[in-house]
């Protein structure tokens, strides 16, 4: 019996860096984008090359093991050189693999990470068996006997088992940690709210009083406020239909300097004065509390 069960993806990641790879910027009237570029039909020398084992299920299992928890990983692989590489990696780890799913007709998850000279990455991802986990393949007995189930992002068809494993964990008093991933998030809050209900039940089952589940909204300093500038006529479209580039008018240097001077003076009188000055100088500025009011 393991204390922690993780379920998620397992991949073999290959990092490739080529000094001759370019970054091509394409600008059209209504959108713009940057692309990594290689000479078409050419054979190019690789500058740096590395392989690593990755995937949400694997990474979290190793981390729990490093923290000293008896951990068992559930993920799905094929029967190929990449799955052999994954199992070789685990030979030096304490993670149990008796619940791993192997399918000789499927392929192991594989990613090629193209690293640009600027440090940005383009990822070519093959989900493989990660996207094909079926309910009948999951070791529910291991989940039943565990204290904690960690669900890493599940891709493709594998996301369909989420409801079943969460419900099973709830029925067997197994605590759940959940990383929604992009597939779950795209389904919206109504799909995910049952996870919040589960969290409430887990708190009740723990017998500990005074624990609250808080939806924090925007916390001070957490991120910048973003809004669609629909009132401006000078917007340029991008590849993403929800993202635009605003063409701001140039600001006079003397005017800019006067605004900066006003902010410097406001800094001498405390936070409230600074916020008032920001509201006057930057009309679109909103505090975290104001943003949360808008969202709610």
C-alpha positions as CSV (number, residue, x, y, z in Angstrom):
1,X,0.0,0.0,0.0
2,X,1.3,3.4,-1.0
3,X,0.7,6.7,0.8
4,X,0.4,8.7,-2.4
5,X,-0.8,7.8,-5.9
6,X,-0.2,10.0,-8.9
7,X,-1.9,9.7,-12.2
8,X,-0.9,11.7,-15.3
9,X,1.4,11.7,-18.3
10,X,4.8,10.2,-18.9
11,X,7.0,11.4,-21.8
12,X,10.5,11.2,-23.1
13,X,11.6,14.8,-23.8
14,X,14.3,15.6,-26.3
15,X,15.8,19.1,-26.2
16,X,17.4,20.3,-29.4
17,X,19.3,23.5,-29.9
18,X,20.8,24.6,-33.3
19,X,22.7,27.9,-33.6
20,X,21.7,28.1,-37.3
21,X,18.0,28.1,-36.5
22,X,16.4,31.5,-37.0
23,X,13.5,33.5,-35.6
24,X,11.2,34.7,-38.4
25,X,8.8,37.6,-37.7
26,X,5.8,37.8,-39.9
27,X,3.7,41.0,-40.0
28,X,0.4,41.2,-41.8
29,X,-2.3,43.9,-41.7
30,X,-4.4,42.2,-39.1
31,X,-2.0,40.0,-37.2
32,X,1.6,39.2,-36.4
33,X,3.6,36.2,-35.3
34,X,7.1,34.9,-34.7
35,X,8.3,31.5,-36.0
36,X,11.3,29.4,-35.5
37,X,12.8,28.8,-39.0
38,X,15.1,26.2,-40.6
39,X,16.3,26.1,-44.2
40,X,13.8,24.0,-46.1
41,X,15.2,20.6,-47.2
42,X,18.5,21.2,-45.4
43,X,20.5,19.0,-43.0
44,X,21.7,21.0,-40.1
45,X,24.1,20.4,-37.3
46,X,22.7,20.3,-33.7
47,X,24.6,22.5,-31.3
48,X,23.2,21.0,-28.1
49,X,21.2,17.8,-27.5
50,X,19.7,16.4,-24.3
51,X,17.0,13.9,-23.2
52,X,15.0,14.0,-20.1
53,X,12.0,12.1,-18.6
54,X,9.0,14.3,-18.1
55,X,5.2,14.5,-17.8
56,X,3.0,15.6,-15.0
57,X,2.4,12.1,-13.6
58,X,6.1,11.3,-13.6
59,X,7.4,14.6,-12.2
60,X,5.0,14.7,-9.3
61,X,5.6,11.1,-8.4
62,X,9.3,11.7,-8.2
63,X,8.8,14.9,-6.2
64,X,6.6,13.1,-3.6
65,X,9.2,10.3,-3.4
66,X,11.9,12.9,-2.8
67,X,9.8,14.3,0.0
68,X,9.9,10.8,1.7
69,X,6.4,9.6,0.8
70,X,5.7,6.0,-0.3
71,X,4.6,6.8,-3.8
72,X,3.0,4.8,-6.7
73,X,2.7,6.2,-10.2
74,X,-0.1,5.5,-12.7
75,X,0.7,6.4,-16.3
76,X,0.4,4.7,-19.6
77,X,3.2,3.9,-22.1
78,X,3.7,1.8,-25.2
79,X,6.3,-1.0,-25.7
80,X,9.1,0.9,-27.4
81,X,12.5,2.4,-26.8
82,X,11.0,5.4,-25.1
83,X,9.2,3.3,-22.5
84,X,12.4,1.5,-21.8
85,X,14.1,4.8,-21.2
86,X,11.4,5.7,-18.8
87,X,11.7,2.5,-16.8
88,X,15.5,2.9,-16.8
89,X,15.1,6.4,-15.3
90,X,13.0,4.9,-12.4
91,X,15.6,2.3,-11.5
92,X,17.3,5.0,-9.3
93,X,14.0,6.2,-7.8
94,X,11.8,4.8,-5.1
95,X,8.6,5.2,-6.9
96,X,6.5,2.0,-7.3
97,X,5.5,1.1,-10.9
98,X,3.2,-1.9,-10.3
99,X,0.2,0.2,-11.5
100,X,1.8,1.5,-14.7
101,X,-0.3,0.6,-17.8
102,X,1.5,-0.8,-20.9
103,X,-0.1,-1.1,-24.3
104,X,1.9,-2.8,-27.0
105,X,-0.4,-1.3,-29.6
106,X,0.2,2.3,-28.5
107,X,3.2,4.5,-28.4
108,X,4.9,6.3,-25.5
109,X,4.5,10.0,-25.1
110,X,7.3,11.9,-26.8
111,X,8.2,15.6,-27.2
112,X,10.8,17.4,-29.2
113,X,11.7,20.8,-27.7
114,X,13.3,23.2,-30.1
115,X,15.2,25.8,-28.2
116,X,15.9,29.1,-30.0
117,X,19.1,31.3,-29.5
118,X,16.8,33.6,-27.5
119,X,15.9,30.9,-25.1
120,X,12.3,30.5,-26.1
121,X,11.0,27.1,-26.9
122,X,8.7,25.5,-29.5
123,X,7.4,22.1,-28.4
124,X,6.4,19.3,-30.8
125,X,4.3,17.0,-28.6
126,X,3.2,13.5,-29.3
127,X,0.7,12.5,-26.6
128,X,0.7,8.8,-27.5
129,X,-0.6,6.5,-24.8
130,X,-1.0,9.5,-22.4
131,X,-4.2,10.4,-24.2
132,X,-5.7,6.9,-24.1
133,X,-6.0,5.9,-20.4
134,X,-9.2,3.9,-19.9
135,X,-11.2,3.4,-16.7
136,X,-10.8,-0.4,-17.0
137,X,-7.0,0.1,-16.9
138,X,-6.7,2.1,-13.7
139,X,-5.6,0.4,-10.5
140,X,-8.5,1.5,-8.3
141,X,-7.4,-0.8,-5.5
142,X,-4.2,1.3,-5.1
143,X,-6.3,4.5,-5.0
144,X,-8.6,3.0,-2.4
145,X,-5.6,2.1,-0.1
146,X,-3.8,5.4,-0.5
147,X,-4.1,8.5,1.7
148,X,-3.7,11.0,-1.2
149,X,-4.4,10.9,-4.9
150,X,-2.7,13.5,-7.1
151,X,-4.3,14.0,-10.5
152,X,-1.9,15.7,-13.0
153,X,-3.3,17.1,-16.2
154,X,-5.0,14.4,-18.3
155,X,-4.9,14.8,-22.1
156,X,-7.4,13.8,-24.7
157,X,-9.6,10.8,-24.0
158,X,-7.8,10.2,-20.7
159,X,-9.7,13.3,-19.3
160,X,-12.9,11.2,-19.4
161,X,-11.8,9.1,-16.4
162,X,-11.5,12.2,-14.2
163,X,-15.1,12.0,-12.8
164,X,-14.8,8.3,-12.1
165,X,-11.5,8.5,-10.2
166,X,-12.6,11.6,-8.2
167,X,-15.9,9.9,-7.2
168,X,-14.1,6.7,-6.3
169,X,-11.6,8.5,-4.2
170,X,-14.4,10.4,-2.4
171,X,-16.2,7.1,-1.6
172,X,-13.1,5.6,-0.2
173,X,-11.9,8.6,1.9
174,X,-8.8,9.2,-0.3
175,X,-7.8,12.8,-0.4
176,X,-7.4,14.4,-3.8
177,X,-5.1,17.0,-5.2
178,X,-6.1,18.2,-8.7
179,X,-4.2,20.0,-11.4
180,X,-6.9,20.8,-14.0
181,X,-4.7,21.3,-17.1
182,X,-5.8,23.0,-20.2
183,X,-8.4,20.4,-21.2
184,X,-10.3,20.7,-18.0
185,X,-10.1,24.4,-17.8
186,X,-11.5,24.8,-21.3
187,X,-14.6,23.0,-20.1
188,X,-15.3,25.8,-17.7
189,X,-16.2,26.2,-14.0
190,X,-19.4,24.1,-14.1
191,X,-17.3,21.1,-15.0
192,X,-14.7,21.8,-12.3
193,X,-17.0,22.8,-9.5
194,X,-17.5,19.2,-8.4
195,X,-13.8,19.2,-7.5
196,X,-14.5,22.1,-5.1
197,X,-17.4,20.2,-3.6
198,X,-15.1,17.2,-3.1
199,X,-12.6,19.5,-1.3
200,X,-15.4,20.6,1.0
201,X,-16.2,16.9,1.8
202,X,-12.6,16.1,2.3
203,X,-12.4,18.8,4.9
204,X,-15.4,17.4,6.7
205,X,-14.0,13.9,6.6
206,X,-10.7,15.1,8.1
207,X,-12.5,16.2,11.3
208,X,-10.5,19.4,11.4
209,X,-12.5,22.5,12.0
210,X,-11.9,26.1,10.8
211,X,-10.5,25.2,7.3
212,X,-11.9,27.5,4.6
213,X,-11.8,27.1,0.8
214,X,-11.2,30.6,-0.5
215,X,-11.4,31.8,-4.1
216,X,-8.8,34.5,-3.9
217,X,-9.4,36.3,-7.2
218,X,-6.6,38.8,-8.0
219,X,-4.1,39.2,-5.1
220,X,-2.0,42.3,-4.7
221,X,1.0,42.2,-6.9
222,X,0.0,38.9,-8.5
223,X,-0.4,39.9,-12.1
224,X,-1.1,42.9,-14.3
225,X,-4.7,43.8,-15.1
226,X,-5.7,43.1,-18.7
227,X,-8.6,44.5,-20.6
228,X,-9.8,44.6,-24.2
229,X,-9.5,48.1,-25.6
230,X,-12.6,48.0,-27.7
231,X,-12.9,51.7,-27.8
232,X,-9.8,52.3,-29.7
233,X,-9.8,52.3,-33.5
234,X,-6.1,51.6,-33.7
235,X,-6.1,47.9,-32.9
236,X,-4.1,45.3,-34.8
237,X,-5.3,41.7,-34.8
238,X,-3.0,38.8,-34.0
239,X,-3.3,35.0,-34.6
240,X,-5.4,34.8,-31.4
241,X,-8.8,36.3,-32.0
242,X,-8.9,37.5,-28.4
243,X,-5.6,39.3,-28.4
244,X,-5.0,42.7,-30.1
245,X,-2.1,45.1,-30.3
246,X,-2.9,48.7,-29.6
247,X,-1.1,51.4,-31.5
248,X,-0.6,54.1,-28.9
249,X,0.0,57.7,-29.8
250,X,3.4,59.1,-28.9
251,X,3.5,61.1,-25.7
252,X,5.3,64.4,-25.4
253,X,8.5,64.1,-23.4
254,X,7.7,67.1,-21.2
255,X,4.2,65.8,-20.5
256,X,5.7,62.4,-19.5
257,X,8.2,64.1,-17.3
258,X,5.5,66.1,-15.5
259,X,3.5,62.9,-14.9
260,X,6.6,61.1,-13.5
261,X,7.3,64.1,-11.2
262,X,3.7,63.9,-9.9
263,X,4.2,60.3,-9.1
264,X,7.5,61.0,-7.3
265,X,5.8,63.6,-5.1
266,X,2.9,61.3,-4.4
267,X,5.4,58.6,-3.1
268,X,6.2,60.9,-0.2
269,X,2.7,60.8,1.2
270,X,1.9,57.1,1.3
271,X,0.0,54.4,-0.7
272,X,-3.4,56.1,-0.8
273,X,-1.9,59.2,-2.4
274,X,0.1,57.1,-4.9
275,X,-3.1,55.3,-5.9
276,X,-5.0,58.5,-6.3
277,X,-2.2,59.9,-8.5
278,X,-2.2,56.7,-10.6
279,X,-5.9,57.1,-11.2
280,X,-5.4,60.6,-12.4
281,X,-2.4,59.9,-14.6
282,X,-3.4,56.5,-15.9
283,X,-7.2,56.5,-16.3
284,X,-7.4,52.8,-16.9
285,X,-5.5,51.8,-13.7
286,X,-7.5,49.6,-11.4
287,X,-6.6,48.2,-8.0
288,X,-6.9,44.5,-7.3
289,X,-10.1,45.1,-5.3
290,X,-11.6,47.0,-8.3
291,X,-10.7,44.2,-10.7
292,X,-12.3,41.6,-8.5
293,X,-15.5,43.7,-8.2
294,X,-15.6,43.8,-12.1
295,X,-15.2,40.1,-12.3
296,X,-17.8,39.3,-9.7
